Amino acid sequence: MTMDAENRTTLQPLSHADAFETLSGSRISMVLTDPALPDNPIVYVNGAFEEVTGYKAGMAIGRNCRFLQGENTDPDDVKRLREALRDEQDCTVDLVNYRADGSEFVNRLMMTPVRADDGALRFFLGMQKPLAEVEDLLSPNAVRHAMREVQHRVKNHLSMIISLTRMYGRDAGDARDQFGQLARRIESLQVLYQELSNPERQRNMDTVSLGAYVSRLAAATQALDGRAGVTVNVDVEDAEARSDTAVHLGMIVSEILTNALQHAFVGRETGRIDLSVRTLPGQSLRITVSDDGTGMPEGVEWPDSRSIGGSVIAGLIRQLNGTLNVNTGAMGTVVTLDLSGVTEAT
């Protein structure tokens, strides 16, 4: 509506008291907490809060808002809220809360700090909206929780497949090595999946951090194929690679490590393996695996192109435009793999 100049000059801004009284009567559930008091208790709720939760003001004031939480409240959602309160930041989160009668509802909580004129933190203001069932299903939290459940199931299935593969491989006779190679390839996929589904990741899901991925893979390989007296030291420069490239790279690293763990220390109880990954110009990598073992027997080549596993690894190296160099002797073996153009620009 358009108002003339005379009417505009007669308008008066609301006083703080009048504005607060107006907001108090709002149909939006609101709560104020005082972070200066122990445990950041509630110091005010409006009528809409009482209607939504079933708690009268006298039952809520003086308590921390966590009293609305219960069995099905997700700890990760609570953690996000606590971190925002700690950092004095705005936060919107969908929480499972409980009414006074014990009934459950999904509460979209929008929390923001309220500051004094000098910028000092005075209160936290929370506005609450109970979500309808359809809104709950479409909320970011619901999607995130569903994805977490799927990820958990996938990891369990991969672990079961690895266990079954190794179990059948023990009785497979001449095919035992092939079962072992298959298990290791599944393990490399499992580790990659764990890295891609890591909730701390903030990057493009098409790429993976090679530092974290290779470190996890080395730990998994050592746990499955290592011995107590053999140490594996990992020194990896972080770089990003496409996930399909990381799959191939992980299989190669797993095979090199496994070969060293199984064959480098025959007749010995102790040993050391060093794994390093270094970035090179041109978005390239150099992977080095060295051991202080007994060296490869004369006439033995690795990878052995006559075996299925060896031919697969040689093929993966070719696909990655890689160059493999193996130096072995009485002081141990050094395997160097140079890969061209495999990292992503950052």
Buried (B, 14 or more C-beta within 10 A) or exposed (E): EEEEEEEEEEEEEEEEEEEEEEEEEEEEBBBBBBBEEEEBBBBBBBBBBBEBBBBEEEBBBEBEBBBBBEEEBBEBBBEBBEEBBEEEEEBBBBBBBBBEEEEEBBBBBBBBBEEEEEEEEBBBBBBBBBBEEEBBEEBEBBEBBEEBEEBEEBBEEBEEBBEEBBEBBEEBEEEBBBBBBBBBBBBBBBBBBBBBBBEEBEEEEEBBBBBBBBBBBBBBBBEBBBBEEBEBEBEBBBBBBBBEBBBBBBBBBBBBBBBBBBBBBEEEEEBBBBBBBBBBEEBBBBBBBBBBBBBBEEEEEBBEEEEEBBEBBBEBBEEBEBEBEBEBEEEBBBBBBBBBEBBBEE
